[in-house]
């Protein structure tokens, strides 16, 4: 799960990123639980995320889209996206209820 944004600008960055979808799945990266953290210091947004798999062919595109959406927020002049593999993405635990339904995951 994503760390709750602490500042208004972190909330704005997350809101902007929310519209980025996984191009293969068609679901928001935020709803999928692929965005792990958003921190803003000064004019720089640091975003930590993962991909659905190590060999995700859309990974570079998603990373670029997250950077571009973060830069759309007033006051953000730099966006750095770091890809991590720990914790490993697990949609059953990390995706929103809506995303789980769209993926066919039922508890």
ABEGO torsion letter per residue (X at the ends): XBBBBABAAAAAAAAAAAABBBAAAGBBAAAAGABABBBBBEABBBBBBBBABAABAAAAAAAAAAAAAAAABBGBABBBBBBBAOBBBBAAAABBAAAAAAAGBBX
